[in-house]
Amino acid sequence: MTSALGPYGAPFRRISGSLYLISALLILLPFIDFVTSVVPYLPSSTKWRFASSSLFAGFLLTPLLGIALAMVVAGLMNHRFVLRWIGILSFLAALLLLAICALLALDVIELRATAEAEVRLPIVLSGARAIVKNLIMAGSLVFIGLACRSASGGMEPPRSAEPMAPIVGSPRR
């Protein structure tokens, strides 16, 4: 298997699995922390949805680092399949974040209408901050998806170390 590191890629090839594991942990552990932080689950409550959506915006940077690490490893090791899946999942996550932004905006409008006068501005500012964070992350994920698509398309497919015989079934001389 060839890599972008040429003959120096053998030691990196040995640790690439560990780096993929680290990137998976960087992506998954913040989501586990988030899910356990918003217990009890009350999705019918506007206050709970607002608080959990705002909290979720703070958990997004570490998974981005995990995605970046996986991209670097996949790019250096010419793992086209991994790059393509990172790109596809990044596009899907960007769409999910856009949906979260729309729902959060609706929750801010609803909470602002029912809140007392002195907490209306903090609700709007907190919601706006979370929406901006989510939009920045969605934009970053779209950029990552485009970069992965471009990088994986420019890579050569893996080839065997031994060239194929010119005629099928004929012995190689």
Stockholm file with secondary structure:
# STOCKHOLM 1.0

chainA/1-173         MTSALGPYGAPFRRISGSLYLISALLILLPFIDFVTSVVPYLPSSTKWRFASSSLFAGFLLTPLLGIALAMVVAGLMNHRFVLRWIGILSFLAALLLLAICALLALDVIELRATAEAEVRLPIVLSGARAIVKNLIMAGSLVFIGLACRSASGGMEPPRSAEPMAPIVGSPRR
#=GR chainA/1-173 SS CCCTTGGGHHHHHHHHHHHHHHHHHHHHHHHHHHHHHSCSCCTTCHHHHHHHHHHHHTTSHHHHHHHHHHHHHHHHTTCHHHHHHHHHHHHHHHHHHHHHHHHHHHHHHHHHHHSCHHHHHHHHHHHHHHHHHHHHHHHHHHHHHHHHHHHHHHSCCCCCSSCCCSSTTCCCC
#=GC SS_cons         CCCTTGGGHHHHHHHHHHHHHHHHHHHHHHHHHHHHHSCSCCTTCHHHHHHHHHHHHTTSHHHHHHHHHHHHHHHHTTCHHHHHHHHHHHHHHHHHHHHHHHHHHHHHHHHHHHSCHHHHHHHHHHHHHHHHHHHHHHHHHHHHHHHHHHHHHHSCCCCCSSCCCSSTTCCCC
//
